[in-house]
Amino acid sequence: MNATKTRLAGKTIVVTGAAGGIGAAIVGRLEHAGAEVIALDRTSTAAPPVRGFDVTDAQQWRTLADGHAGPIHGLVNCAGITRRARLQEVTPADMTDTYAVNVLAPLLAIQTLSPLMPVGASIVNIGSIAALTAHYPVAYTTSKWAVRGLTHTAALALGESGIRVNIVHPGFIDTPMTASAPDAFRSASIGETALGRAGSVADVAGTVEFLLSDDAAYITGSEITVDGGATSHGGVKSISDALRTATTASSITKESA
């Protein structure tokens, strides 16, 4: 999945959450592959150029669509927020805020931009491995499960127009968002990752580039994990590690007896 300067040449692609983390890496990757990127984020920046944009505002999406001349070949819904409250502590505001950015915004983007998309266009939603398992932050987890449903519904609805819709589920990726989590969260997450390390934003960006390209022309309604194997074992890694430690300790005890 190495980026080339021609893979996405001639394509115009909208990316939300573009000012930092995974979103910024995606923008850089797509531009390197030859795409013209319309980078959107709630915070505008000059370098790289990112337009200040509220992804939850339907009128701003309409204004963007009305003011764009030509087709939109791709959309990456990367903007996202988290609320880490657990089941008994989560508030209505936690739920509504998280769903507005993580679920409503991708829906608005798809509704508004898909009429501008030609046959062969591609939409990529950024999910999370929290969308595949039980995870303690209830607002974030349920919102990412909802994005899975949106992805499959949109793939079904837009398939007859030749528009593909897929979702990428990052695991523990080193970003400003994960940097704000407790150290115990990082170490435990990496402990459950088969490859034994955190992922990089480049790992996710490369997968997104592939899905936006013609190399993925017959892939739609698919879910791709970029998680170092964290979801492949269903939580068994910690059990396996514990048993291995116990077995080693038992062996040492027997040998020294």
Contacts in CASP RR format, 6 or more apart in sequence:
PFRMAT RR
TARGET T0000
AUTHOR 0000-0000-0000
METHOD contacts of the structure
MODEL  1
MNATKTRLAGKTIVVTGAAGGIGAAIVGRLEHAGAEVIALDRTSTAAPPV
RGFDVTDAQQWRTLADGHAGPIHGLVNCAGITRRARLQEVTPADMTDTYA
VNVLAPLLAIQTLSPLMPVGASIVNIGSIAALTAHYPVAYTTSKWAVRGL
THTAALALGESGIRVNIVHPGFIDTPMTASAPDAFRSASIGETALGRAGS
VADVAGTVEFLLSDDAAYITGSEITVDGGATSHGGVKSISDALRTATTAS
SITKESA
1 206 0 8 1.000
1 207 0 8 1.000
1 209 0 8 1.000
1 210 0 8 1.000
3 29 0 8 1.000
3 32 0 8 1.000
3 33 0 8 1.000
3 206 0 8 1.000
3 209 0 8 1.000
4 33 0 8 1.000
5 32 0 8 1.000
5 33 0 8 1.000
5 34 0 8 1.000
6 33 0 8 1.000
6 34 0 8 1.000
7 33 0 8 1.000
7 34 0 8 1.000
7 209 0 8 1.000
7 213 0 8 1.000
7 215 0 8 1.000
8 30 0 8 1.000
8 33 0 8 1.000
8 34 0 8 1.000
8 35 0 8 1.000
8 209 0 8 1.000
8 212 0 8 1.000
8 213 0 8 1.000
9 33 0 8 1.000
9 34 0 8 1.000
9 35 0 8 1.000
10 34 0 8 1.000
10 35 0 8 1.000
10 36 0 8 1.000
10 73 0 8 1.000
11 34 0 8 1.000
11 35 0 8 1.000
11 36 0 8 1.000
11 73 0 8 1.000
11 74 0 8 1.000
11 212 0 8 1.000
12 35 0 8 1.000
12 36 0 8 1.000
12 37 0 8 1.000
12 38 0 8 1.000
12 70 0 8 1.000
12 71 0 8 1.000
12 72 0 8 1.000
12 73 0 8 1.000
12 74 0 8 1.000
13 30 0 8 1.000
13 35 0 8 1.000
13 36 0 8 1.000
13 37 0 8 1.000
13 38 0 8 1.000
13 72 0 8 1.000
13 73 0 8 1.000
13 74 0 8 1.000
13 75 0 8 1.000
13 76 0 8 1.000
13 212 0 8 1.000
14 37 0 8 1.000
14 38 0 8 1.000
14 40 0 8 1.000
14 64 0 8 1.000
14 72 0 8 1.000
14 74 0 8 1.000
14 75 0 8 1.000
14 76 0 8 1.000
14 109 0 8 1.000
14 113 0 8 1.000
15 23 0 8 1.000
15 26 0 8 1.000
15 27 0 8 1.000
15 30 0 8 1.000
15 37 0 8 1.000
15 38 0 8 1.000
15 39 0 8 1.000
15 40 0 8 1.000
15 75 0 8 1.000
15 76 0 8 1.000
15 78 0 8 1.000
16 23 0 8 1.000
16 40 0 8 1.000
16 41 0 8 1.000
16 53 0 8 1.000
16 55 0 8 1.000
16 76 0 8 1.000
16 77 0 8 1.000
16 78 0 8 1.000
16 79 0 8 1.000
16 105 0 8 1.000
16 109 0 8 1.000
17 23 0 8 1.000
17 40 0 8 1.000
17 41 0 8 1.000
17 42 0 8 1.000
17 55 0 8 1.000
17 78 0 8 1.000
17 79 0 8 1.000
17 80 0 8 1.000
18 24 0 8 1.000
18 26 0 8 1.000
18 27 0 8 1.000
18 37 0 8 1.000
18 39 0 8 1.000
18 40 0 8 1.000
18 41 0 8 1.000
18 48 0 8 1.000
18 50 0 8 1.000
18 78 0 8 1.000
19 39 0 8 1.000
19 41 0 8 1.000
19 42 0 8 1.000
19 43 0 8 1.000
19 44 0 8 1.000
19 45 0 8 1.000
19 50 0 8 1.000
20 41 0 8 1.000
20 175 0 8 1.000
20 176 0 8 1.000
21 175 0 8 1.000
21 176 0 8 1.000
21 177 0 8 1.000
21 201 0 8 1.000
22 78 0 8 1.000
22 126 0 8 1.000
22 170 0 8 1.000
22 173 0 8 1.000
22 175 0 8 1.000
22 201 0 8 1.000
22 204 0 8 1.000
22 205 0 8 1.000
23 76 0 8 1.000
23 78 0 8 1.000
23 201 0 8 1.000
23 205 0 8 1.000
24 48 0 8 1.000
24 201 0 8 1.000
25 201 0 8 1.000
25 202 0 8 1.000
25 204 0 8 1.000
25 205 0 8 1.000
26 76 0 8 1.000
26 78 0 8 1.000
26 201 0 8 1.000
26 204 0 8 1.000
26 205 0 8 1.000
26 208 0 8 1.000
26 209 0 8 1.000
27 37 0 8 1.000
27 39 0 8 1.000
27 48 0 8 1.000
27 50 0 8 1.000
28 37 0 8 1.000
28 48 0 8 1.000
28 205 0 8 1.000
29 202 0 8 1.000
29 205 0 8 1.000
29 206 0 8 1.000
29 208 0 8 1.000
29 209 0 8 1.000
30 37 0 8 1.000
30 205 0 8 1.000
30 208 0 8 1.000
30 209 0 8 1.000
30 212 0 8 1.000
31 37 0 8 1.000
31 48 0 8 1.000
33 209 0 8 1.000
33 213 0 8 1.000
35 73 0 8 1.000
35 212 0 8 1.000
38 51 0 8 1.000
38 64 0 8 1.000
38 68 0 8 1.000
39 48 0 8 1.000
39 49 0 8 1.000
39 50 0 8 1.000
39 51 0 8 1.000
40 50 0 8 1.000
40 51 0 8 1.000
40 52 0 8 1.000
40 53 0 8 1.000
40 55 0 8 1.000
40 64 0 8 1.000
40 79 0 8 1.000
41 50 0 8 1.000
41 51 0 8 1.000
41 52 0 8 1.000
41 53 0 8 1.000
41 79 0 8 1.000
42 52 0 8 1.000
42 53 0 8 1.000
42 54 0 8 1.000
42 55 0 8 1.000
42 79 0 8 1.000
43 50 0 8 1.000
43 52 0 8 1.000
44 50 0 8 1.000
44 51 0 8 1.000
44 52 0 8 1.000
44 53 0 8 1.000
53 60 0 8 1.000
53 64 0 8 1.000
54 60 0 8 1.000
55 61 0 8 1.000
55 79 0 8 1.000
55 101 0 8 1.000
55 105 0 8 1.000
55 108 0 8 1.000
55 109 0 8 1.000
56 100 0 8 1.000
56 101 0 8 1.000
56 104 0 8 1.000
56 105 0 8 1.000
56 108 0 8 1.000
58 108 0 8 1.000
58 112 0 8 1.000
61 108 0 8 1.000
61 109 0 8 1.000
61 111 0 8 1.000
61 112 0 8 1.000
61 113 0 8 1.000
62 112 0 8 1.000
64 112 0 8 1.000
64 113 0 8 1.000
65 112 0 8 1.000
65 113 0 8 1.000
65 115 0 8 1.000
65 116 0 8 1.000
68 116 0 8 1.000
70 116 0 8 1.000
71 116 0 8 1.000
71 117 0 8 1.000
71 118 0 8 1.000
71 121 0 8 1.000
72 113 0 8 1.000
72 116 0 8 1.000
72 117 0 8 1.000
72 121 0 8 1.000
73 117 0 8 1.000
73 118 0 8 1.000
73 120 0 8 1.000
73 121 0 8 1.000
73 122 0 8 1.000
73 212 0 8 1.000
74 117 0 8 1.000
74 121 0 8 1.000
74 122 0 8 1.000
74 123 0 8 1.000
74 124 0 8 1.000
74 212 0 8 1.000
75 109 0 8 1.000
75 110 0 8 1.000
75 113 0 8 1.000
75 117 0 8 1.000
75 121 0 8 1.000
75 122 0 8 1.000
75 123 0 8 1.000
75 124 0 8 1.000
76 123 0 8 1.000
76 124 0 8 1.000
76 126 0 8 1.000
76 208 0 8 1.000
76 212 0 8 1.000
77 105 0 8 1.000
77 106 0 8 1.000
77 109 0 8 1.000
77 110 0 8 1.000
77 123 0 8 1.000
77 124 0 8 1.000
77 125 0 8 1.000
77 126 0 8 1.000
77 147 0 8 1.000
78 126 0 8 1.000
79 101 0 8 1.000
79 105 0 8 1.000
80 101 0 8 1.000
80 102 0 8 1.000
80 105 0 8 1.000
80 126 0 8 1.000
81 97 0 8 1.000
81 98 0 8 1.000
81 101 0 8 1.000
81 102 0 8 1.000
81 140 0 8 1.000
82 98 0 8 1.000
82 137 0 8 1.000
82 139 0 8 1.000
82 140 0 8 1.000
82 177 0 8 1.000
83 90 0 8 1.000
83 94 0 8 1.000
83 95 0 8 1.000
83 97 0 8 1.000
83 98 0 8 1.000
83 137 0 8 1.000
83 139 0 8 1.000
83 140 0 8 1.000
84 136 0 8 1.000
84 137 0 8 1.000
84 140 0 8 1.000
84 181 0 8 1.000
85 91 0 8 1.000
85 94 0 8 1.000
85 137 0 8 1.000
85 138 0 8 1.000
85 139 0 8 1.000
86 136 0 8 1.000
86 137 0 8 1.000
86 138 0 8 1.000
87 136 0 8 1.000
87 138 0 8 1.000
90 138 0 8 1.000
90 139 0 8 1.000
94 139 0 8 1.000
95 139 0 8 1.000
95 142 0 8 1.000
97 139 0 8 1.000
98 139 0 8 1.000
98 140 0 8 1.000
98 143 0 8 1.000
99 139 0 8 1.000
99 143 0 8 1.000
99 146 0 8 1.000
102 140 0 8 1.000
102 143 0 8 1.000
102 144 0 8 1.000
102 146 0 8 1.000
102 147 0 8 1.000
103 143 0 8 1.000
103 146 0 8 1.000
103 147 0 8 1.000
103 150 0 8 1.000
106 125 0 8 1.000
106 147 0 8 1.000
106 150 0 8 1.000
107 150 0 8 1.000
110 123 0 8 1.000
110 150 0 8 1.000
110 154 0 8 1.000
110 158 0 8 1.000
110 165 0 8 1.000
114 121 0 8 1.000
114 123 0 8 1.000
114 154 0 8 1.000
114 158 0 8 1.000
114 161 0 8 1.000
114 163 0 8 1.000
117 161 0 8 1.000
117 163 0 8 1.000
119 161 0 8 1.000
119 162 0 8 1.000
119 163 0 8 1.000
120 162 0 8 1.000
120 163 0 8 1.000
120 164 0 8 1.000
120 214 0 8 1.000
120 217 0 8 1.000
121 162 0 8 1.000
121 163 0 8 1.000
121 164 0 8 1.000
122 163 0 8 1.000
122 164 0 8 1.000
122 165 0 8 1.000
122 166 0 8 1.000
122 211 0 8 1.000
122 212 0 8 1.000
122 213 0 8 1.000
122 216 0 8 1.000
123 154 0 8 1.000
123 158 0 8 1.000
123 163 0 8 1.000
123 164 0 8 1.000
123 165 0 8 1.000
123 166 0 8 1.000
124 165 0 8 1.000
124 166 0 8 1.000
124 167 0 8 1.000
124 168 0 8 1.000
124 208 0 8 1.000
124 211 0 8 1.000
124 212 0 8 1.000
125 147 0 8 1.000
125 150 0 8 1.000
125 151 0 8 1.000
125 165 0 8 1.000
125 166 0 8 1.000
125 167 0 8 1.000
125 168 0 8 1.000
126 167 0 8 1.000
126 168 0 8 1.000
126 170 0 8 1.000
126 204 0 8 1.000
126 208 0 8 1.000
127 144 0 8 1.000
127 147 0 8 1.000
127 148 0 8 1.000
127 167 0 8 1.000
127 168 0 8 1.000
127 169 0 8 1.000
127 170 0 8 1.000
128 140 0 8 1.000
128 144 0 8 1.000
128 169 0 8 1.000
128 170 0 8 1.000
128 171 0 8 1.000
129 135 0 8 1.000
129 169 0 8 1.000
129 170 0 8 1.000
129 171 0 8 1.000
129 225 0 8 1.000
129 227 0 8 1.000
129 230 0 8 1.000
129 231 0 8 1.000
130 137 0 8 1.000
130 140 0 8 1.000
130 141 0 8 1.000
130 144 0 8 1.000
131 141 0 8 1.000
131 144 0 8 1.000
131 145 0 8 1.000
131 147 0 8 1.000
131 148 0 8 1.000
131 167 0 8 1.000
131 169 0 8 1.000
132 169 0 8 1.000
132 223 0 8 1.000
132 225 0 8 1.000
132 231 0 8 1.000
133 231 0 8 1.000
133 234 0 8 1.000
134 141 0 8 1.000
135 141 0 8 1.000
147 167 0 8 1.000
148 167 0 8 1.000
148 223 0 8 1.000
151 165 0 8 1.000
151 166 0 8 1.000
151 167 0 8 1.000
151 221 0 8 1.000
151 223 0 8 1.000
152 221 0 8 1.000
154 165 0 8 1.000
155 164 0 8 1.000
155 165 0 8 1.000
155 166 0 8 1.000
155 220 0 8 1.000
155 221 0 8 1.000
158 164 0 8 1.000
158 165 0 8 1.000
159 165 0 8 1.000
159 220 0 8 1.000
164 211 0 8 1.000
164 216 0 8 1.000
164 217 0 8 1.000
164 219 0 8 1.000
164 220 0 8 1.000
164 221 0 8 1.000
165 220 0 8 1.000
165 221 0 8 1.000
166 211 0 8 1.000
166 216 0 8 1.000
166 219 0 8 1.000
166 220 0 8 1.000
166 221 0 8 1.000
166 222 0 8 1.000
166 223 0 8 1.000
166 224 0 8 1.000
167 221 0 8 1.000
167 222 0 8 1.000
167 223 0 8 1.000
167 224 0 8 1.000
168 204 0 8 1.000
168 207 0 8 1.000
168 208 0 8 1.000
168 211 0 8 1.000
168 223 0 8 1.000
168 224 0 8 1.000
168 225 0 8 1.000
168 226 0 8 1.000
169 223 0 8 1.000
169 224 0 8 1.000
169 225 0 8 1.000
169 226 0 8 1.000
169 227 0 8 1.000
169 231 0 8 1.000
170 199 0 8 1.000
170 203 0 8 1.000
170 204 0 8 1.000
170 226 0 8 1.000
170 227 0 8 1.000
171 189 0 8 1.000
171 193 0 8 1.000
171 199 0 8 1.000
171 225 0 8 1.000
171 226 0 8 1.000
171 227 0 8 1.000
171 228 0 8 1.000
171 230 0 8 1.000
171 231 0 8 1.000
172 178 0 8 1.000
172 186 0 8 1.000
172 189 0 8 1.000
172 190 0 8 1.000
172 193 0 8 1.000
172 198 0 8 1.000
172 199 0 8 1.000
172 227 0 8 1.000
172 230 0 8 1.000
173 198 0 8 1.000
173 199 0 8 1.000
173 200 0 8 1.000
173 201 0 8 1.000
173 203 0 8 1.000
173 204 0 8 1.000
173 226 0 8 1.000
174 198 0 8 1.000
174 199 0 8 1.000
174 200 0 8 1.000
174 201 0 8 1.000
175 201 0 8 1.000
178 185 0 8 1.000
178 186 0 8 1.000
178 198 0 8 1.000
186 198 0 8 1.000
189 198 0 8 1.000
189 230 0 8 1.000
190 196 0 8 1.000
190 197 0 8 1.000
190 198 0 8 1.000
191 237 0 8 1.000
191 238 0 8 1.000
191 241 0 8 1.000
192 230 0 8 1.000
192 235 0 8 1.000
192 237 0 8 1.000
192 238 0 8 1.000
193 227 0 8 1.000
193 228 0 8 1.000
193 229 0 8 1.000
193 230 0 8 1.000
193 237 0 8 1.000
194 228 0 8 1.000
194 229 0 8 1.000
194 230 0 8 1.000
194 232 0 8 1.000
194 233 0 8 1.000
194 237 0 8 1.000
195 228 0 8 1.000
195 229 0 8 1.000
196 228 0 8 1.000
197 228 0 8 1.000
199 226 0 8 1.000
199 228 0 8 1.000
203 226 0 8 1.000
204 226 0 8 1.000
207 224 0 8 1.000
207 226 0 8 1.000
210 216 0 8 1.000
211 219 0 8 1.000
211 224 0 8 1.000
225 231 0 8 1.000
225 232 0 8 1.000
233 240 0 8 1.000
END
